[in-house]
Amino acid sequence: MGNQILLVDDDIVFNDLVREYLENEGFTVHSAYDGDEAIKTYHKQPVDIIILDVMMPNKNGFDTLKVLRKIGGTPVLMLTAKGDDLDRILGLELGADDYLSKPCNLRELTARIKAILRRVSNNEFNGVPTPNTLVFEDIKLDLGAQNVWLNDELNSFTSTEFLLLKILVEKAGQVVEKELLSKKVLGRSVNPMDRSLDVHIGNIRKKLGPKKNGMQRIKTARGKGYFYVNEQQS
């Protein structure tokens, strides 16, 4: 049995089309046609990733995502209206791992799904206690369970945010180029019109807050990338 996917879209024809395509790619797909049904299905059926449409009646994708994020940290890829940047940014701010515009190319959708699953799998917790942690100043990253601890207090991070933070902390004090971050974290090259990295970095900044001296933890190197500030730089 392949990776389990929860596909949430009220367009029955589109839902069936995507489900059939993904099943042919080796995935097991559970379809839901509105937000409430998606939440009920998620409670009953553990899945590896959720494909979530924004535009749905009753409970839209954003409201559904808010509920899902309270339940667990399963990766979410949102389907947004073509060219609607506000929907994309809001979805990422609410905890989506990635987005794709509709109508979407099914090969591109499959590539995005595989990139997210690969990222999660590479840092998967196998149920065995491990000392595999990364400690830097007042934060600790559990590389197995993908947990982030700030001053011994657990913070909730998506898999995308976790990997971004891990890379920046490992190279603390050094500028990490956007191209490298995009390829390693999102699985694609940088697109000048794609603000995904900026939004994910913004989410990390909000969750961690400033350092004790008031200095911002992650700074932007204009035209280049980002860097996590070390003690010497602060």
HELIX and SHEET records of a PDB file:
HELIX    1   1 ILE A   12  ASN A   24  1                                  13    
HELIX    2   2 GLY A   35  LYS A   44  1                                  10    
HELIX    3   3 GLY A   61  ILE A   71  1                                  11    
HELIX    4   4 ASP A   85  GLU A   93  1                                   9    
HELIX    5   5 LEU A  106  ASN A  122  1                                  17    
HELIX    6   6 SER A  159  GLU A  170  1                                  12    
HELIX    7   7 LYS A  178  LEU A  181  1                                   4    
HELIX    8   8 SER A  182  LEU A  186  3                                   5    
HELIX    9   9 SER A  196  LEU A  208  1                                  13    
SHEET    1   A 5 THR A  28  ALA A  32  0                                        
SHEET    2   A 5 GLN A   4  VAL A   8  1                                        
SHEET    3   A 5 ILE A  49  ASP A  53  1                                        
SHEET    4   A 5 VAL A  76  ALA A  81  1                                        
SHEET    5   A 5 ASP A  98  LYS A 102  1                                        
SHEET    1   B 4 THR A 133  PHE A 136  0                                        
SHEET    2   B 4 ILE A 139  ASP A 142 -1                                        
SHEET    3   B 4 ASN A 147  LEU A 150 -1                                        
SHEET    4   B 4 GLU A 153  ASN A 155 -1                                        
SHEET    1   C 3 VAL A 176  GLU A 177  0                                        
SHEET    2   C 3 GLY A 225  TYR A 228 -1                                        
SHEET    3   C 3 ILE A 218  ALA A 221 -1                                        
END                                                                             
